[in-house]
Structures are given as C-alpha cells and as structure tokens.
Amino acid sequence: MIRQRGARFIVLMMVFYVLAAHVPLFVHAATLTNDKIKQSEESKKQAEEEKKALKNNLTDVKSLLADLETSKNDLENYIQELDGQLDAINKKIDDLNRLITDKEFEIQTTETELEEAKHIADTQYETMKKRIKFVYEHGESSKIEMLLSSKSFVDFLNKAEFITRMSAYDKRMLDSFIDSKNMVAAKEEELLAQKESLEEAKLAIQNEQDALETLMADKEKEITVFEGDINNKEAAIAEYEAMIAEQDQIIKDLEAAILEEKKRLLAENKKAIVYDGGQFKWPAPSYTRISDDYGHRIHPILGTDQFHNGVDMAAPSGSPILAAYDGEVIAASYSPTMGNYIMIDHGDGLITIYMHASSVSVSSGTMVARGEQIGCVGSTGRSTGPHLHFSVRENGSYVSPWNYLS
C-alpha cells in the first residue's frame, strides 16, 4: 500500500512539474489575448464607421445636376463647373481603390489571426480535457490521500501548498481558455465587419463610376445640343474658333516663356534641353484607335471645314497618359476648352501637348522621361467623350504628330 501511494505521489509530482512549466505561457497568452480582443473590437468599430461614412458620402448626381442647371446657359462656365465635379469624383474613386486595397490586406491579416486564435483555443481545450479527466479519475480522494500520507506537519503544509497551487493553475487554464474563446469570437466579428466594409466600398466605387458616366453623358449631350442647334450654328462656329484661338494664345505664351528661359540659360552659359531626334513613345498605351486625325476635316457637329491640330486617341477614362519623350513639363493646368492639359518641352522648339485628362500627376518644372506616366485619360474641357488629344508643335506651329510617332 505504501509503495502504491509513493508511486502515485511521484506521478502526481511529475504532472505538477509538467503543468507548472506551462503556467507563465498561459498567463502571458491571457494578457495578449485581452489586448488583442480590445484591438479587434476597435477594428470592428472602425470598419462599421467606414461603412457608415461610405454610405453618407456617395455622390448625389441628381443634386449635382440640379445645382449646375443654372450654368447651362453659359456653356463654358457649365463645362468648368462640371469638370470640377468630375475631378472630385475621380479623387473619390482613387481613395476608394486605396481603401479597398487596404481593407483586403486587413481581412487577410484578420483571417490569419483568427486561425491562430482557433488553434490556441483548440490546443487549450485538449489540454483541459486531459486535466479534467485526471481530476475526475482521482478527484478529492487523491488530495486527501496525499495529505494523510504526510510524514510530518511541514510535509503536510508543503502538500497543502502544492494542492492550492494546482487549483490556482487550473483556474488560470480555465481563464486563459475563456479568453481564447472570446478572442475567436472577437476576431470573427471583426472579420465580418471588415468584409461588410469592403463590400460597401465596392458598391460605393460602382456608384461613383455610375455618377461619373452620368455626368459625362450629360456634358456630352449639352455640348452636342448647343453645337448642333441650327439657331446657334454661327455662334457655335464663332465660339469654336475663339476656343482654338484661346488655346493657341495659352500655348504661345508658354512658348514665349520657354524662349526667355533659354535666352537666360545662354546668357549664363548653361545648357538648355536638346532634342536628340529619337522616336516618340505612343502616349496612350494599348489604345491605337484614332477617333479624329490631324489636319483639315469637316467638323462632326458644326458641319464646317475646321483644322484639327492634333490626333485624338480613343481610350477609356482613367487609362494612363505617357510622356512621348524626355523633357521638362512647362504646363500642367486647366482651361475650359483643353480641360486638364500638360505641355512638355523636348528642346529645339519641339513641344508636345496632352489635353482632356481626367487627372494630372506632374507639375510645371518637373523633368520627365520617355514613357513616364504624366496623367490619366478623361473628358475634361470641350470634349464629348473620353480620349487623349495629342498635339505637337515645332518652332511655334502645329505639325503632324505622325512625323514623330511610329
């Protein structure tokens, strides 16, 4: 009997040492779990706030068009105000795309953390099952036997302390397991909120793209109606000619500024930009359809002979615009006729112009390399659909872009 009790005590002590070795791990895990639960709750709250904000910030096309209605009598003013709204929507779309990318990364991270939390909870559950089975099989009788087998009062106190520590350890294990299960539940709720926020962002981006298309269609209709009205034909022709004259004046002023700068560089014995004769990069990559070519043509709406000073490259809104060649950006601005436009000086009197961009990603004074993205295709300014109007000027006059394009 004494030998059996001694063997049982040795086994029990071994179990104690094995389990006691894990006490710091469970205490540390519980602390981390509690912190992570708070983080998950905050992340869930943030995702819900994002979802609410996305719903509240959707563009109201009807309201926009109602606000712009009074501007339609002045077509140029209408175009300018509408382009401002289009620019705001494009920025919203860019922000939403960034939000979607961030949200997809957050979801991936949360899914990983959820799997980790489930693994910890499952491991703790298996450990607790073994411990519960041991307690069930030995119960209180083993504790009483242990105490009764004490050889002295000191031995009795030591065994009582051991039993107390084992009970405290069991409680810590249970608390840690509860924390882990709470962590799993918190991560599942966080993940659900993040996925709902992601879907809301995707719906919002579709809404903004629909709003963009609606406003662009309204703009195209207004320009077409105005230019196609027989009563306005002469006025429209005069306005079109004035528009071209305005463009030319803007460009000539910029060319004059370049000339002055080159004179200054020569006076200071500094080197100016020189064109080396290389071939231009196609500025609207992957899109080669020409919707309107360079040269004299019958204007599609006005019905009169007009000179078209560039090449219109049909491309979807938001597709990239590339710098045709190395050079310095001398203008990155907006006008009601050209919309968002960019001008690049390539040296030796050679300048390229890119019109109707939805957005511009360079600024005046920036040096750009051949093939570098400088903006995105759009339909800003006097435009009836997304395209890139690409012009080339040589020593102050328009020339055919085909002289430089392959």
C-alpha positions as semicolon CSV with decimal commas, in nm:
position;residue;x (nm);y (nm);z (nm)
1;M;0,000;0,000;0,000
2;I;0,282;0,237;0,096
3;R;0,460;0,158;-0,233
4;Q;0,140;0,225;-0,434
5;R;0,089;0,556;-0,260
6;G;0,453;0,650;-0,314
7;A;0,430;0,570;-0,686
8;R;0,106;0,768;-0,717
9;F;0,268;1,066;-0,540
10;I;0,568;1,054;-0,775
11;V;0,335;1,050;-1,081
12;L;0,134;1,341;-0,936
13;M;0,450;1,541;-0,874
14;M;0,562;1,478;-1,232
15;V;0,224;1,605;-1,361
16;F;0,263;1,911;-1,138
17;Y;0,607;1,995;-1,278
18;V;0,496;1,946;-1,638
19;L;0,187;2,164;-1,591
20;A;0,365;2,422;-1,378
21;A;0,620;2,470;-1,657
22;H;0,333;2,600;-1,873
23;V;0,192;2,847;-1,620
24;P;0,388;3,151;-1,748
25;L;0,280;3,070;-2,106
26;F;-0,090;3,071;-2,018
27;V;-0,063;3,387;-1,808
28;H;0,121;3,565;-2,091
29;A;-0,126;3,435;-2,354
30;A;-0,420;3,562;-2,150
31;T;-0,267;3,911;-2,133
32;L;-0,201;3,916;-2,506
33;T;-0,549;3,784;-2,577
34;N;-0,715;4,057;-2,371
35;D;-0,514;4,326;-2,554
36;K;-0,596;4,171;-2,891
37;I;-0,966;4,147;-2,807
38;K;-0,966;4,523;-2,744
39;Q;-0,782;4,579;-3,074
40;S;-1,036;4,360;-3,257
41;E;-1,327;4,550;-3,104
42;E;-1,169;4,882;-3,208
43;S;-1,104;4,749;-3,559
44;K;-1,466;4,630;-3,583
45;K;-1,589;4,973;-3,471
46;Q;-1,364;5,145;-3,724
47;A;-1,493;4,919;-4,006
48;E;-1,852;4,998;-3,910
49;E;-1,776;5,373;-3,908
50;E;-1,610;5,341;-4,251
51;K;-1,920;5,164;-4,383
52;K;-2,144;5,441;-4,248
53;A;-1,917;5,713;-4,391
54;L;-1,915;5,545;-4,733
55;K;-2,295;5,547;-4,743
56;N;-2,312;5,911;-4,635
57;N;-2,050;6,030;-4,886
58;L;-2,196;5,884;-5,205
59;T;-2,226;6,137;-5,487
60;D;-2,584;6,253;-5,543
61;V;-2,595;6,301;-5,922
62;K;-2,947;6,445;-5,921
63;S;-2,849;6,710;-5,669
64;L;-2,532;6,795;-5,864
65;L;-2,720;6,833;-6,191
66;A;-2,983;7,048;-6,021
67;D;-2,711;7,275;-5,883
68;L;-2,548;7,301;-6,227
69;E;-2,875;7,369;-6,414
70;T;-2,837;7,748;-6,396
71;S;-2,490;7,722;-6,550
72;K;-2,609;7,553;-6,870
73;N;-2,690;7,885;-7,038
74;D;-2,320;7,965;-7,021
75;L;-2,168;7,653;-7,175
76;E;-1,808;7,738;-7,087
77;N;-1,895;7,804;-6,723
78;Y;-2,103;7,484;-6,716
79;I;-1,814;7,278;-6,853
80;Q;-1,574;7,428;-6,599
81;E;-1,806;7,359;-6,304
82;L;-1,886;7,009;-6,428
83;D;-1,517;6,928;-6,473
84;G;-1,464;7,032;-6,111
85;Q;-1,727;6,777;-6,006
86;L;-1,572;6,510;-6,231
87;D;-1,232;6,578;-6,074
88;A;-1,382;6,536;-5,724
89;I;-1,546;6,207;-5,824
90;N;-1,222;6,077;-5,977
91;K;-1,044;6,156;-5,650
92;K;-1,317;5,971;-5,462
93;I;-1,266;5,670;-5,688
94;D;-0,888;5,680;-5,627
95;D;-0,947;5,699;-5,249
96;L;-1,194;5,410;-5,265
97;N;-0,948;5,197;-5,463
98;R;-0,684;5,262;-5,195
99;L;-0,939;5,179;-4,923
100;I;-1,028;4,851;-5,097
101;T;-0,659;4,755;-5,121
102;D;-0,604;4,837;-4,750
103;K;-0,923;4,655;-4,648
104;E;-0,827;4,339;-4,842
105;F;-0,491;4,339;-4,660
106;E;-0,667;4,389;-4,323
107;I;-0,901;4,098;-4,398
108;Q;-0,608;3,874;-4,489
109;T;-0,434;3,967;-4,162
110;T;-0,751;3,913;-3,955
111;E;-0,811;3,572;-4,116
112;T;-0,457;3,469;-4,021
113;E;-0,509;3,593;-3,663
114;L;-0,845;3,412;-3,646
115;E;-0,686;3,082;-3,749
116;E;-0,411;3,136;-3,489
117;A;-0,671;3,211;-3,218
118;K;-0,868;2,898;-3,310
119;H;-0,551;2,688;-3,295
120;I;-0,465;2,823;-2,947
121;A;-0,821;2,764;-2,823
122;D;-0,823;2,408;-2,962
123;T;-0,484;2,330;-2,802
124;Q;-0,600;2,467;-2,466
125;Y;-0,923;2,269;-2,493
126;E;-0,735;1,943;-2,548
127;T;-0,505;2,018;-2,253
128;M;-0,804;2,095;-2,030
129;K;-0,980;1,775;-2,134
130;K;-0,681;1,575;-2,013
131;R;-0,669;1,771;-1,690
132;I;-1,044;1,731;-1,627
133;K;-1,016;1,358;-1,694
134;F;-0,733;1,333;-1,442
135;V;-0,930;1,524;-1,178
136;Y;-1,240;1,313;-1,247
137;E;-1,049;0,986;-1,213
138;H;-0,864;1,084;-0,894
139;G;-1,093;1,351;-0,750
140;E;-1,079;1,474;-0,393
141;S;-0,971;1,131;-0,261
142;S;-0,626;1,173;-0,416
143;K;-0,583;1,508;-0,241
144;I;-0,696;1,360;0,091
145;E;-0,467;1,060;0,042
146;M;-0,179;1,293;-0,032
147;L;-0,242;1,493;0,286
148;L;-0,292;1,182;0,500
149;S;0,034;1,036;0,374
150;S;0,225;1,332;0,519
151;K;0,516;1,224;0,739
152;S;0,529;1,548;0,931
153;F;0,345;1,874;0,984
154;V;0,589;2,053;0,750
155;D;0,530;1,784;0,488
156;F;0,153;1,836;0,538
157;L;0,188;2,212;0,481
158;N;0,401;2,159;0,169
159;K;0,144;1,922;0,020
160;A;-0,138;2,162;0,107
161;E;0,052;2,442;-0,072
162;F;0,102;2,212;-0,370
163;I;-0,274;2,140;-0,388
164;T;-0,351;2,514;-0,365
165;R;-0,111;2,588;-0,649
166;M;-0,264;2,314;-0,862
167;S;-0,612;2,461;-0,806
168;A;-0,483;2,810;-0,895
169;Y;-0,319;2,668;-1,208
170;D;-0,646;2,501;-1,311
171;K;-0,825;2,836;-1,270
172;R;-0,562;3,012;-1,480
173;M;-0,600;2,749;-1,750
174;L;-0,977;2,795;-1,749
175;D;-0,948;3,177;-1,759
176;S;-0,697;3,154;-2,045
177;F;-0,925;2,920;-2,237
178;I;-1,222;3,157;-2,189
179;D;-1,006;3,448;-2,311
180;S;-0,904;3,248;-2,616
181;K;-1,267;3,165;-2,698
182;N;-1,354;3,534;-2,654
183;M;-1,065;3,618;-2,885
184;V;-1,202;3,383;-3,152
185;A;-1,548;3,543;-3,123
186;A;-1,399;3,896;-3,139
187;K;-1,191;3,810;-3,447
188;E;-1,494;3,658;-3,619
189;E;-1,695;3,976;-3,553
190;E;-1,402;4,194;-3,668
191;L;-1,368;3,990;-3,986
192;L;-1,741;4,016;-4,058
193;A;-1,734;4,395;-4,010
194;Q;-1,427;4,429;-4,235
195;K;-1,587;4,221;-4,510
196;E;-1,905;4,429;-4,489
197;S;-1,695;4,747;-4,512
198;L;-1,514;4,604;-4,815
199;E;-1,843;4,526;-4,990
200;E;-1,969;4,875;-4,906
201;A;-1,652;5,024;-5,061
202;K;-1,703;4,816;-5,377
203;L;-2,065;4,931;-5,401
204;A;-1,952;5,290;-5,342
205;I;-1,694;5,274;-5,619
206;Q;-1,959;5,141;-5,859
207;N;-2,190;5,424;-5,755
208;E;-1,915;5,682;-5,816
209;Q;-1,831;5,533;-6,157
210;D;-2,202;5,543;-6,249
211;A;-2,215;5,907;-6,132
212;L;-1,906;5,984;-6,341
213;E;-2,061;5,830;-6,652
214;T;-2,393;6,010;-6,593
215;L;-2,226;6,350;-6,560
216;M;-2,005;6,287;-6,865
217;A;-2,310;6,183;-7,069
218;D;-2,494;6,499;-6,962
219;K;-2,193;6,708;-7,056
220;E;-2,170;6,541;-7,398
221;K;-2,543;6,598;-7,454
222;E;-2,523;6,968;-7,364
223;I;-2,223;7,029;-7,591
224;T;-2,385;6,838;-7,876
225;V;-2,718;7,016;-7,836
226;F;-2,551;7,356;-7,819
227;E;-2,326;7,299;-8,120
228;G;-2,594;7,120;-8,322
229;D;-2,866;7,383;-8,276
230;I;-2,920;7,548;-8,616
231;N;-3,005;7,878;-8,448
232;N;-2,674;7,865;-8,265
233;K;-2,471;7,744;-8,562
234;E;-2,297;8,072;-8,636
235;A;-2,246;8,146;-8,269
236;A;-2,112;7,794;-8,219
237;I;-1,867;7,832;-8,507
238;A;-1,752;8,166;-8,370
239;E;-1,716;8,017;-8,023
240;Y;-1,525;7,717;-8,158
241;E;-1,285;7,948;-8,340
242;A;-1,249;8,160;-8,026
243;M;-1,178;7,844;-7,831
244;I;-0,899;7,744;-8,071
245;A;-0,761;8,099;-8,058
246;E;-0,764;8,084;-7,677
247;Q;-0,576;7,755;-7,680
248;D;-0,322;7,894;-7,924
249;Q;-0,270;8,203;-7,710
250;I;-0,210;7,998;-7,396
251;I;0,039;7,782;-7,583
252;K;0,213;8,079;-7,746
253;D;0,252;8,249;-7,408
254;L;0,413;7,935;-7,269
255;E;0,642;7,905;-7,570
256;A;0,746;8,268;-7,523
257;A;0,830;8,189;-7,161
258;I;1,043;7,895;-7,276
259;L;1,227;8,117;-7,522
260;E;1,304;8,369;-7,248
261;E;1,428;8,092;-7,023
262;K;1,656;7,960;-7,299
263;K;1,795;8,310;-7,352
264;R;1,864;8,332;-6,979
265;L;2,041;7,996;-6,983
266;L;2,252;8,105;-7,280
267;A;2,342;8,429;-7,104
268;E;2,454;8,228;-6,803
269;N;2,636;7,975;-7,024
270;K;2,408;7,694;-6,905
271;K;2,296;7,406;-7,120
272;A;1,935;7,402;-7,243
273;I;1,727;7,092;-7,326
274;V;1,819;6,945;-7,665
275;Y;1,604;6,707;-7,871
276;D;1,818;6,418;-7,994
277;G;1,588;6,312;-8,279
278;G;1,451;5,995;-8,119
279;Q;1,111;5,843;-8,192
280;F;0,817;5,927;-7,967
281;K;0,653;5,679;-7,733
282;W;0,283;5,619;-7,808
283;P;0,120;5,833;-7,536
284;A;-0,196;5,619;-7,492
285;P;-0,054;5,266;-7,445
286;S;-0,262;4,970;-7,567
287;Y;-0,511;5,202;-7,740
288;T;-0,439;5,273;-8,105
289;R;-0,781;5,368;-8,245
290;I;-0,783;5,722;-8,382
291;S;-1,122;5,889;-8,335
292;D;-1,013;6,212;-8,508
293;D;-0,694;6,262;-8,708
294;Y;-0,466;6,559;-8,763
295;G;-0,544;6,803;-9,043
296;H;-0,843;6,970;-9,210
297;R;-1,174;6,792;-9,165
298;I;-1,548;6,860;-9,164
299;H;-1,641;6,920;-8,802
300;P;-1,874;6,632;-8,700
301;I;-2,128;6,865;-8,535
302;L;-2,074;7,212;-8,683
303;G;-2,058;7,080;-9,037
304;T;-1,788;7,330;-9,139
305;D;-1,430;7,287;-9,253
306;Q;-1,207;7,304;-8,947
307;F;-0,838;7,243;-8,882
308;H;-0,779;6,974;-8,621
309;N;-0,440;7,044;-8,467
310;G;-0,375;6,703;-8,316
311;V;-0,457;6,334;-8,305
312;D;-0,748;6,211;-8,090
313;M;-0,665;5,871;-7,939
314;A;-0,977;5,689;-7,819
315;A;-0,906;5,542;-7,475
316;P;-1,116;5,475;-7,164
317;S;-1,129;5,726;-6,882
318;G;-0,859;5,661;-6,623
319;S;-0,618;5,484;-6,861
320;P;-0,259;5,617;-6,843
321;I;-0,113;5,905;-7,044
322;L;0,261;5,868;-7,106
323;A;0,521;6,131;-7,188
324;A;0,604;6,091;-7,557
325;Y;0,968;6,183;-7,498
326;D;1,218;6,313;-7,242
327;G;1,164;6,674;-7,147
328;E;1,052;6,935;-6,896
329;V;0,688;6,992;-6,804
330;I;0,617;7,358;-6,878
331;A;0,244;7,347;-6,800
332;A;0,013;7,121;-6,601
333;S;-0,307;7,318;-6,570
334;Y;-0,674;7,351;-6,665
335;S;-0,873;7,553;-6,916
336;P;-1,245;7,521;-7,003
337;T;-1,152;7,428;-7,361
338;M;-0,850;7,200;-7,316
339;G;-0,964;7,064;-6,979
340;N;-0,675;6,930;-6,772
341;Y;-0,373;6,962;-7,001
342;I;0,002;6,905;-6,994
343;M;0,275;7,058;-7,210
344;I;0,627;6,918;-7,231
345;D;0,930;7,096;-7,378
346;H;1,164;6,848;-7,551
347;G;1,415;7,110;-7,664
348;D;1,497;7,268;-8,001
349;G;1,149;7,422;-8,029
350;L;0,969;7,087;-8,001
351;I;0,669;7,071;-7,766
352;T;0,403;6,805;-7,706
353;I;0,055;6,879;-7,566
354;Y;-0,183;6,637;-7,395
355;M;-0,546;6,752;-7,345
356;H;-0,872;6,649;-7,170
357;A;-0,702;6,446;-6,894
358;S;-0,913;6,327;-6,602
359;S;-0,615;6,388;-6,373
360;V;-0,258;6,518;-6,396
361;S;0,027;6,358;-6,199
362;V;0,310;6,604;-6,280
363;S;0,365;6,972;-6,217
364;S;0,533;7,255;-6,403
365;G;0,912;7,232;-6,384
366;T;0,915;6,853;-6,349
367;M;1,163;6,660;-6,566
368;V;1,001;6,353;-6,721
369;A;1,139;6,055;-6,911
370;R;1,005;5,898;-7,229
371;G;0,722;5,657;-7,135
372;E;0,669;5,800;-6,784
373;Q;0,305;5,836;-6,675
374;I;0,203;6,201;-6,652
375;G;-0,175;6,172;-6,609
376;C;-0,490;5,978;-6,693
377;V;-0,722;5,993;-6,994
378;G;-1,051;6,175;-6,940
379;S;-1,310;6,401;-7,097
380;T;-1,248;6,736;-6,926
381;G;-1,287;7,064;-7,114
382;R;-1,459;7,088;-7,453
383;S;-1,483;6,714;-7,501
384;T;-1,773;6,480;-7,583
385;G;-1,615;6,155;-7,466
386;P;-1,301;6,007;-7,310
387;H;-0,995;6,045;-7,534
388;L;-0,645;6,190;-7,544
389;H;-0,597;6,488;-7,775
390;F;-0,225;6,477;-7,860
391;S;-0,062;6,770;-8,040
392;V;0,293;6,851;-8,148
393;R;0,430;7,199;-8,203
394;E;0,756;7,273;-8,379
395;N;0,904;7,624;-8,356
396;G;0,567;7,779;-8,270
397;S;0,349;7,596;-8,523
398;Y;0,142;7,278;-8,516
399;V;0,284;6,988;-8,713
400;S;0,155;6,637;-8,774
401;P;0,223;6,410;-8,474
402;W;0,278;6,132;-8,727
403;N;0,616;6,292;-8,806
404;Y;0,732;6,165;-8,467
405;L;0,506;5,870;-8,391
406;S;0,555;5,524;-8,537
